[in-house]
Amino acid sequence: MPGSKNLSENVVLVELLKNQKEKGRLYAAICASPAVVLQHHGLLVGKKACCYPAFREMIPPEQLASLEDRVFVDENCVTSTSPATAIEFALKLVELLFGKEPADKISKAMLCN
């Protein structure tokens, strides 16, 4: 995946992600990036995550969330499986940052439920 590979090679992004993790703040990745970016840079140590199915082999089995998990939260690390889960992923981030009520309001306005 050229997108996730480019992200993985972006020094500024990787430093930002490491800083977020170290400070206990949210950090997140979707599609191939949980494996190609987070796992590659040691950002999944002690965490479970989901990612695009074709990249699951890059994450140790004991760190993989279930195949049924479309969005997975492990403390401050949020991961999601694919472009098809982008709205669920975004709404989960809104919920974690601002609360369930704002996330539900946005979901309803977007006709997600």
C-alpha atoms as one frame of an Amber mdcrd trajectory, in Angstrom:
protein
   0.000   0.000   0.000   1.746   3.168  -1.123  -0.295   5.378   1.223   0.578
   3.522   4.406   4.184   3.035   3.280   4.508   6.791   2.740   2.986   7.430
   6.165   5.407   4.965   7.743   8.338   6.816   6.203   7.121  10.243   7.370
   9.419  11.100  10.290   7.203  13.939  11.527   4.102  11.711  11.632   5.929
   8.861  13.359   7.287  11.245  16.034   3.782  12.644  16.560   2.331   9.147
  16.976   5.081   8.123  19.407   4.538  11.306  21.401   0.787  10.675  21.564
   1.361   7.129  22.808   3.972   8.140  25.382   1.678  10.831  26.815  -1.317
   8.486  26.973  -3.181  10.454  24.321  -5.210   8.967  21.501  -3.477   7.750
  18.383  -5.171   5.913  15.569  -4.747   4.171  12.227  -7.017   2.582   9.646
  -6.741   0.006   6.845  -3.132  -1.155   6.300  -1.642   1.524   8.577  -2.084
  -0.321  11.889   0.307  -2.959  10.525   2.494  -0.904   8.196   2.857   2.153
  10.449   1.951   1.343  14.046   3.360  -2.186  14.229   6.470  -1.290  12.243
   7.339   1.537  14.654   6.605  -0.380  17.868   3.390   1.500  18.565   1.359
  -1.677  19.113   3.552  -3.085  21.902   1.172  -4.195  24.641  -1.854  -3.424
  22.465  -4.342  -5.333  20.372  -5.385  -3.960  17.000  -7.320  -4.667  13.850
  -6.247  -3.860  10.296  -7.021  -4.679   6.683  -7.190  -8.482   6.483  -4.358
  -8.821   3.937  -1.981  -7.175   6.460  -2.914  -9.182   9.557   0.154 -11.394
   9.134   2.352  -8.370   9.975   0.923  -8.228  13.507   1.672 -11.027  16.005
  -1.404 -13.245  16.516  -1.646 -12.407  20.229  -1.985  -8.721  19.318  -4.733
  -9.165  16.745  -8.307  -8.219  17.492 -11.023 -10.509  16.174 -11.751 -10.540
  12.444 -15.257  -9.363  13.348 -13.929  -6.157  14.932 -14.336  -3.332  12.418
 -13.102  -0.690  14.875 -11.049  -1.668  17.905 -10.078   0.431  20.918  -7.273
  -0.668  23.240  -6.832   2.089  25.796  -5.533   5.068  23.782  -4.957   3.169
  20.516  -7.799   3.097  17.987  -7.598   0.969  14.853  -9.979   0.083  12.056
 -10.003  -2.393   9.205 -10.711  -0.660   5.913 -12.003   2.316   3.940 -15.471
   0.799   4.358 -15.221   1.357   8.127 -14.039   4.975   7.905 -17.306   6.465
   9.189 -17.460   4.063  12.147 -13.800   4.850  12.846 -14.382   8.604  12.717
 -17.474   8.388  14.927 -15.561   6.325  17.494 -12.854   8.998  17.568 -15.504
  11.703  18.053 -17.009   9.653  20.886 -13.645   9.194  22.596 -12.695  12.852
  22.228 -16.037  14.574  22.844 -18.436  11.989  24.250 -21.217   9.695  23.103
 -23.855  12.418  22.712 -21.933  14.442  20.093 -21.005  11.227  18.257 -24.657
  10.112  18.225 -25.755  13.555  17.021 -23.276  13.458  14.124 -24.215   9.871
  13.311 -27.891  10.783  13.176 -27.238  13.885  11.025 -25.264  11.705   8.608
 -28.119   9.158   8.517 -25.829   6.418   9.830 -28.435   4.840  12.089
